[in-house]
Amino acid sequence: MKSDQARRRALLAALSALTPSDVETDLLLACVGEHEAAAHAWRRFVSAVPRPDELFRADTGRRKRLAPLLLRGLKGAGVDLPSHLATVLRTATVREDLRAAEYYRIAGELTDALTEAGIPFVMMGGAALGLAEYDEPALRHSHELDLLVGPGDQGSAVEALERRGLYRRPQDRPRLWTTLRHRTGMPVRLKTRMFGLPAYRSDWGEVRARARTVRLRGRDVAIPGRVDAMLRTATDAAYRPGSASLHWATDLVRLSAGLDSSGWMDVTASGLRSGTALPTAILLAYVRDALGAPVPDDGALRLLETIDPVARDAALYAARKGPGGGAKALLSRVEAVGDRARVARWLALPSPDFLRVMEPGIRGDAGAAWYAHHRVRRAIHWIKPGRSRAPREALQRS
């Protein structure tokens, strides 16, 4: 029992790297908090970032994309903004209004193409959330379009979109999706799996059966049900190579508000069944404790009832690949030496079952042993001096 508790403690400490910094949390709370909480959070944010107008001007997206939501939140909290900052936020909001109109025009054209070709699909990601969970779509920035299709329809869907002028780009993950580009440069990804990692399981028929609809260009368009959207949002936030938007946190706050008790039971059942329970639990606990999201006290805990080696290794793999900063960032969150050794061992030597899921070419224990040897060499590479990733710039967790 004590060893199980120690393993869980070490794992949860490492995965806390998935959560935003204290300063980023204040920014998020200023966007979604109740009036007084939002005002207090904004004052803390400004004390940590004395020139927020310059921050929003120079930012490449992680914070700038929150500008419309921030402006609305601060107005609702009765915060008086300096004229120069108000101008920056209003300009960003107008720009987002214009690009959202164009974005959804393009999304409508492409979903029309699939509908007219008779190809069932589910529109996912920010495109779906902006229409379903926000008062105005422009409050939820989106720059790519994710479309889920049946395993047998991907080729036909590609052809239908290519007839509309889209072109393919070099594949970075050809097993998981096909990426095309619109003439404007907008990426369009055709997927046959809801989640980005092979270790996370989804069934096209079930996702389609649970789908709800939104109106886009006068047509009903299928999007994931609220439970599926929550699981995908959490796992996508945990696994996003490169920089990640903070919108996942505001998404989870809004999705949480739409669930009743039976919905939370479905979150638990679906999270355990799909293998996504661990990252979902960590991020739901964060939005509950830090942002006041209406997540039941046991809503996140039930997701942690069962953590098998595959779920553990998948969560660590995703966190290491995502925006949290790599293996060193995960290890830095673990204080006890013994716990840190456990996490280092899990990172370097994933379970054979996890390796077989992630690498279908691995066969038998000999293949898993060879791959583990490769991971040990990678671990040595991680801990060499000077090999750490560059720290996140302005708002790194202190």
Secondary structure as UniProt FT lines:
FT   HELIX           2..15
FT   HELIX           16..18
FT   HELIX           22..32
FT   HELIX           35..48
FT   HELIX           52..58
FT   TURN            62..63
FT   HELIX           64..66
FT   HELIX           67..76
FT   TURN            77..78
FT   HELIX           83..116
FT   TURN            117..118
FT   STRAND          121..124
FT   HELIX           125..132
FT   HELIX           137..139
FT   STRAND          145..149
FT   TURN            151..153
FT   HELIX           154..162
FT   TURN            163..165
FT   STRAND          167..168
FT   TURN            174..176
FT   STRAND          177..181
FT   TURN            183..184
FT   STRAND          187..191
FT   TURN            198..199
FT   HELIX           204..209
FT   STRAND          212..216
FT   TURN            217..218
FT   STRAND          219..223
FT   HELIX           226..238
FT   HELIX           247..257
FT   HELIX           261..274
FT   HELIX           277..291
FT   TURN            297..301
FT   HELIX           302..304
FT   HELIX           309..321
FT   TURN            323..324
FT   HELIX           327..332
FT   HELIX           337..348
FT   HELIX           352..358
FT   TURN            360..361
FT   HELIX           364..383
FT   TURN            385..386
FT   TURN            394..395
//
